[in-house]
Amino acid sequence: MDAELVRAWVEGWVVSRGAAPPVAEPWGLTVDVGLAGHVTRHVLTDADEALVGKLTETATAPGIWLKVFLPRQTVAPWVAPGWRFGDDGFLMSARLHPAAAEVPAGYRTRAWTRDGVTRVLVLTRDGAFAARGQVAVPGPGRAAVVDQVETSAAHRRRGLGSLVMRTLGNAAVAAGSSGAVLAATAEGRALYASLGWRTRGPLTSLIREVPPETQGARM
């Protein structure tokens, strides 16, 4: 995986989520997220069997995540006990250009920007949630990172995902970005590809679970 692309994704992701600045490691980057189920994440830019085996053996605190740019089936035999896989994902990138973002009949949008993050909310006319997304721009000329794009199940296949993506892309262009990166789910990948995004590689998530004895002690 392209180390610069990964770094661009991580730098934008921490802005989007309000996480701590990334810390460089010999094998990639570490980010303190600060959530109970997602305390810290280690992003491995060039993972192999020895590295994944070592980290999964030594990182034993619940809530640690590993992000590996290899397929799940490749990584699975390397992982020590006590870890589970998150949903399969993909790292994607795109060049950004201004695009028409027409709101379908029956919906309205609201967008706002704070601390380098632009959020877009799509509502029905009566104010019900329909879709959302956000984009972080770490600085002028830096890659934008699209994040947390979601469409309500009741409002899918109505063009709202495309509306959100185009609106976010326009906001990033206005902020000085010419390119963008995102982490896609398997479900979202088709939408992004239809809008010109390119898949750069698989993205596998590993999550350190709470040991059973710890779970029992909390009950």
PyMOL commands that set and color helices and strands:
alter all, ss='L'
color gray80, all
select helices_A, chain A and resi 3-17+49-58+72-78+153-155+160-174+186-194+212-218
alter helices_A, ss='H'
color red, helices_A
select strands_A, chain A and resi 23-25+28-35+38-44+64-68+83-85+89-95+107-114+117-124+129-136+144-151+179-185+198-208
alter strands_A, ss='S'
color yellow, strands_A
deselect
rebuild
show_as cartoon
